[in-house]
Protein backbone atom coordinates (compact mmCIF):
# COMPACT_ATOMS: atom_id res chain seq x y z
CA UNK A 1 0.00 0.00 0.00
CA UNK A 2 1.15 3.62 -0.62
CA UNK A 3 2.93 5.34 2.28
CA UNK A 4 0.13 7.94 2.55
CA UNK A 5 -2.66 5.34 2.73
CA UNK A 6 -4.44 5.55 6.09
CA UNK A 7 -7.64 3.84 7.23
CA UNK A 8 -9.88 6.22 9.17
CA UNK A 9 -12.13 4.34 11.62
CA UNK A 10 -15.29 6.10 12.81
CA UNK A 11 -17.37 4.28 15.43
CA UNK A 12 -18.96 5.36 18.70
CA UNK A 13 -18.21 1.92 20.20
CA UNK A 14 -14.68 2.02 21.62
CA UNK A 15 -14.36 -1.78 21.60
CA UNK A 16 -15.13 -1.90 17.87
CA UNK A 17 -12.73 0.97 17.16
CA UNK A 18 -9.90 -0.70 19.03
CA UNK A 19 -10.61 -4.12 17.53
CA UNK A 20 -10.50 -2.74 13.98
CA UNK A 21 -7.43 -0.64 14.74
CA UNK A 22 -5.57 -3.64 16.15
CA UNK A 23 -6.62 -5.85 13.24
CA UNK A 24 -5.44 -3.40 10.58
CA UNK A 25 -2.29 -2.30 12.42
CA UNK A 26 -1.26 -5.93 12.78
CA UNK A 27 -1.55 -6.20 8.99
CA UNK A 28 0.78 -3.21 8.64
CA UNK A 29 -1.92 -0.70 7.70
CA UNK A 30 -1.79 2.75 9.38
CA UNK A 31 -5.02 3.72 11.14
CA UNK A 32 -6.61 6.70 12.86
CA UNK A 33 -9.66 6.36 15.09
CA UNK A 34 -12.55 8.75 15.77
CA UNK A 35 -15.39 8.38 18.25
CA UNK A 36 -17.93 10.19 16.08
CA UNK A 37 -18.58 11.44 12.56
CA UNK A 38 -18.25 14.99 13.86
CA UNK A 39 -14.77 14.37 15.29
CA UNK A 40 -13.72 12.88 11.94
CA UNK A 41 -15.04 15.89 10.03
CA UNK A 42 -13.29 18.24 12.45
CA UNK A 43 -9.99 16.47 11.85
CA UNK A 44 -10.28 16.04 8.09
CA UNK A 45 -6.96 17.56 7.00
CA UNK A 46 -5.58 15.02 4.54
CA UNK A 47 -8.11 12.36 5.48
CA UNK A 48 -8.97 11.78 1.86
CA UNK A 49 -5.67 9.90 1.54
CA UNK A 50 -6.72 6.31 2.26
CA UNK A 51 -10.17 5.05 3.09
CA UNK A 52 -12.93 5.39 5.66
CA UNK A 53 -14.53 2.65 7.75
CA UNK A 54 -17.62 3.93 9.52
CA UNK A 55 -20.39 2.45 11.59
CA UNK A 56 -23.79 3.07 10.02
CA UNK A 57 -25.75 3.63 13.26
CA UNK A 58 -24.24 6.37 15.43
CA UNK A 59 -25.66 9.19 17.56
CA UNK A 60 -25.50 12.80 16.33
CA UNK A 61 -24.60 11.85 12.76
CA UNK A 62 -25.08 8.45 11.11
CA UNK A 63 -22.68 6.86 8.68
CA UNK A 64 -25.08 7.70 5.83
CA UNK A 65 -25.23 11.35 6.88
CA UNK A 66 -21.43 11.41 7.10
CA UNK A 67 -21.09 10.18 3.52
CA UNK A 68 -23.59 12.77 2.32
CA UNK A 69 -21.67 15.50 4.15
CA UNK A 70 -18.39 14.40 2.56
CA UNK A 71 -20.08 14.44 -0.85
CA UNK A 72 -21.42 17.96 -0.23
CA UNK A 73 -17.84 19.06 0.51
CA UNK A 74 -16.62 17.38 -2.70
CA UNK A 75 -14.36 15.11 -0.66
CA UNK A 76 -13.78 11.79 -2.36
CA UNK A 77 -12.68 9.01 -0.03
CA UNK A 78 -13.69 5.36 -0.52
CA UNK A 79 -15.95 4.38 2.37
CA UNK A 80 -16.80 1.02 3.92
CA UNK A 81 -19.74 0.86 6.32
CA UNK A 82 -20.09 -1.74 9.06
CA UNK A 83 -23.55 -2.69 10.14
CA UNK A 84 -25.63 -4.93 12.37
CA UNK A 85 -28.17 -7.33 10.87
CA UNK A 86 -31.01 -4.92 11.58
CA UNK A 87 -29.28 -2.07 9.76
CA UNK A 88 -29.24 -3.49 6.22
CA UNK A 89 -31.65 -0.83 4.90
CA UNK A 90 -29.30 1.88 6.20
CA UNK A 91 -26.30 0.06 4.73
CA UNK A 92 -28.01 0.04 1.33
CA UNK A 93 -28.68 3.77 1.73
CA UNK A 94 -25.01 4.23 2.51
CA UNK A 95 -24.06 2.51 -0.74
CA UNK A 96 -26.46 4.77 -2.60
CA UNK A 97 -24.68 7.68 -0.89
CA UNK A 98 -21.34 6.45 -2.21
CA UNK A 99 -20.04 3.66 0.05
CA UNK A 100 -18.09 1.02 -1.83
CA UNK A 101 -18.95 -1.82 0.54
CA UNK A 102 -20.85 -2.77 3.67
CA UNK A 103 -19.82 -5.46 6.09
CA UNK A 104 -22.12 -7.10 8.61
CA UNK A 105 -21.12 -7.60 12.24
CA UNK A 106 -19.53 -9.69 13.54
CA UNK A 107 -16.93 -9.25 10.83
CA UNK A 108 -13.97 -11.46 9.96
CA UNK A 109 -10.44 -10.12 9.55
CA UNK A 110 -10.12 -11.47 6.00
CA UNK A 111 -13.32 -9.69 4.93
CA UNK A 112 -12.19 -6.34 6.36
CA UNK A 113 -8.72 -6.60 4.83
CA UNK A 114 -10.11 -7.56 1.41
CA UNK A 115 -12.47 -4.59 1.47
CA UNK A 116 -9.69 -2.19 2.46
CA UNK A 117 -7.49 -3.49 -0.36
CA UNK A 118 -10.37 -3.06 -2.79
CA UNK A 119 -10.67 0.54 -1.61
CA UNK A 120 -7.00 1.10 -2.35
CA UNK A 121 -7.45 -0.28 -5.88
CA UNK A 122 -10.60 1.77 -6.60
CA UNK A 123 -8.82 3.78 -9.29
CA UNK A 124 -8.26 0.71 -11.43
CA UNK A 125 -11.82 -0.43 -10.83
CA UNK A 126 -13.23 2.91 -12.00
CA UNK A 127 -11.59 2.40 -15.35
CA UNK A 128 -13.53 -0.83 -15.77
CA UNK A 129 -16.90 0.66 -14.81
CA UNK A 130 -18.41 0.65 -18.31
CA UNK A 131 -17.28 -2.91 -18.97
CA UNK A 132 -18.57 -4.03 -15.58
CA UNK A 133 -21.90 -2.27 -16.18
CA UNK A 134 -22.40 -4.18 -19.43
CA UNK A 135 -21.58 -7.47 -17.72
CA UNK A 136 -24.03 -6.74 -14.89
CA UNK A 137 -26.78 -5.83 -17.39
CA UNK A 138 -26.20 -9.11 -19.19
CA UNK A 139 -26.49 -11.08 -15.93
CA UNK A 140 -29.72 -9.28 -15.03
CA UNK A 141 -31.34 -10.63 -18.19
CA UNK A 142 -30.81 -14.19 -16.90
CA UNK A 143 -32.98 -13.61 -13.81
CA UNK A 144 -36.53 -14.87 -13.64
CA UNK A 145 -39.32 -12.41 -12.87
CA UNK A 146 -39.49 -13.63 -9.27
CA UNK A 147 -35.69 -13.44 -8.82
CA UNK A 148 -35.81 -9.88 -10.15
CA UNK A 149 -38.57 -9.03 -7.64
CA UNK A 150 -36.49 -10.47 -4.79
CA UNK A 151 -33.45 -8.51 -5.97
CA UNK A 152 -35.48 -5.29 -5.98
CA UNK A 153 -36.53 -6.05 -2.40
CA UNK A 154 -32.93 -6.65 -1.35
CA UNK A 155 -31.79 -3.38 -2.93
CA UNK A 156 -34.60 -1.59 -1.10
CA UNK A 157 -33.02 -2.89 2.11
CA UNK A 158 -35.95 -5.12 3.00
CA UNK A 159 -35.39 -8.21 5.19
CA UNK A 160 -36.41 -11.62 3.83
CA UNK A 161 -39.60 -11.69 5.92
CA UNK A 162 -40.79 -8.40 4.44
CA UNK A 163 -39.95 -9.49 0.88
CA UNK A 164 -41.81 -12.74 1.51
CA UNK A 165 -44.89 -10.90 2.76
CA UNK A 166 -44.83 -8.49 -0.18
CA UNK A 167 -44.61 -11.33 -2.70
CA UNK A 168 -46.94 -13.75 -0.90
CA UNK A 169 -44.31 -16.46 -0.50
CA UNK A 170 -42.44 -17.96 2.46
CA UNK A 171 -39.18 -16.52 3.84
CA UNK A 172 -37.52 -19.84 3.04
CA UNK A 173 -38.56 -19.48 -0.61
CA UNK A 174 -37.09 -15.98 -0.62
CA UNK A 175 -33.80 -17.44 0.63
CA UNK A 176 -33.81 -19.91 -2.26
CA UNK A 177 -34.49 -17.18 -4.82
CA UNK A 178 -31.82 -15.00 -3.23
CA UNK A 179 -29.23 -17.78 -3.40
CA UNK A 180 -30.14 -18.42 -7.06
CA UNK A 181 -29.90 -14.78 -8.08
CA UNK A 182 -26.60 -14.33 -6.27
CA UNK A 183 -25.22 -17.27 -8.22
CA UNK A 184 -26.55 -15.90 -11.52
CA UNK A 185 -25.21 -12.42 -10.75
CA UNK A 186 -21.86 -13.95 -9.67
CA UNK A 187 -22.02 -11.98 -6.41
CA UNK A 188 -19.81 -13.17 -3.57
CA UNK A 189 -21.59 -11.18 -0.88
CA UNK A 190 -24.76 -9.22 -0.20
CA UNK A 191 -22.90 -5.91 -0.54
CA UNK A 192 -21.49 -6.98 -3.91
CA UNK A 193 -24.99 -7.88 -5.08
CA UNK A 194 -26.32 -4.47 -4.00
CA UNK A 195 -23.38 -2.72 -5.67
CA UNK A 196 -24.12 -4.52 -8.94
CA UNK A 197 -27.79 -3.59 -8.78
CA UNK A 198 -26.94 0.06 -8.08
CA UNK A 199 -24.48 0.02 -10.98
CA UNK A 200 -27.37 -1.12 -13.18
CA UNK A 201 -29.54 1.67 -11.70
CA UNK A 202 -31.94 -0.88 -10.27
CA UNK A 203 -32.02 0.95 -6.96
CA UNK A 204 -32.84 4.43 -8.35
Secondary structure, DSSP 8 states (H G I E B T S, - for coil): --TT-EEEEE-S-HHHHHHHHHHHHHTT--EEEESSHHHHHHT-TTTTSEEEEEESS-SSS-HHHHHHHHHHTT---EEEEEE-GGGHHHHHHHHHTT-SEEEESS--HHHHHHHHHHHHTHHHHHHTHHHHHHHHHHHHTTS-HHHHHHHHHHHTT--HHHHHHHHTS-HHHHHHHHHHHHHHHT-SSHHHHHHHHHHTTTT-
